[in-house]
Amino acid sequence: MTGRALLSLISIALPASILAGLSVVIFSMTTFSSPSLVANTDILIPETVYISPRHYDYHPTGLRLYDGRNIAAPPTNLLSARLTIMKYQVSTNDYALCIAEGACGPVDKRANTSPNRPVTGVSFLDATAYAKWFSAKTGQVWRLPTDQEWVVAAAERYVGVETIDDNPDNPAERWLADYRDVKERSADIDPAPRPLGSFGENTHGIADMAGNVWEWTDTCYERLWVDAQGNVQNRLENCGVHVVAGRHTAYISAFIKDARSGGCSVGVPPANLGFRLVRAPTDGGPLTRLTQWLQGQRS
């Protein structure tokens, strides 16, 4: 091989090898690695899972009214945005750090605060306070997921509550059907919070989705007035009540820490209230996009 040919081969191979090496380094630093300490703090960056955009079936939340009667909303097929979400729910250990700094309120006195368990006995207000504190600590933007984002993350663990239209001759028929549905889904679950990971992982690799800890979302409760074709004519949003996602959908007042003591707007109250956060997407240029692409291959 001539010297010129050798130099030509090196000029081609070197960028490829650098890119391959860079990919390995980036992949090792992404959300699939173990948690690591943030510089100058005692806060752990949690494991996360990146989910690339995809189509999914979504059962709309809220109350839909036509001619004074509740109308069941049919599932719709939507396209999600890219999503980075915590693999595990926020733990009692994590939340205790926020309490210690005075940035978060205490958990409900009946909550299980054993180590390595999801924090429970927290309200929507507590969860958003933690997200604000955690964002300041990490220098990243963290927030509660919307109900639709939670559905995307839950994948096969999500089961929309089947509802029926109100019967004018028996207005309680639909409510009783919903009640039986969610009660059956909850009856076989021990309400005691278990160590993180006890309910296994879904197809995205996210742990404990739809276990026995329901998760706060950033989605407000809505009441919709629709026409005969189901088109929305008027909408009333109540952000004093939020959607809580889990083995069934619930609507809980924002200040409630334990739904079993009151504050559940409809159906069977969730056994435990906890949460996990999503990291707000940023466009950090080619390096960030390459990282997200690599993670997307695993989702």
Disulfide bonds with the S-S distance in Angstrom:
Cys98-Cys104 1.92
Cys220-Cys239 1.93
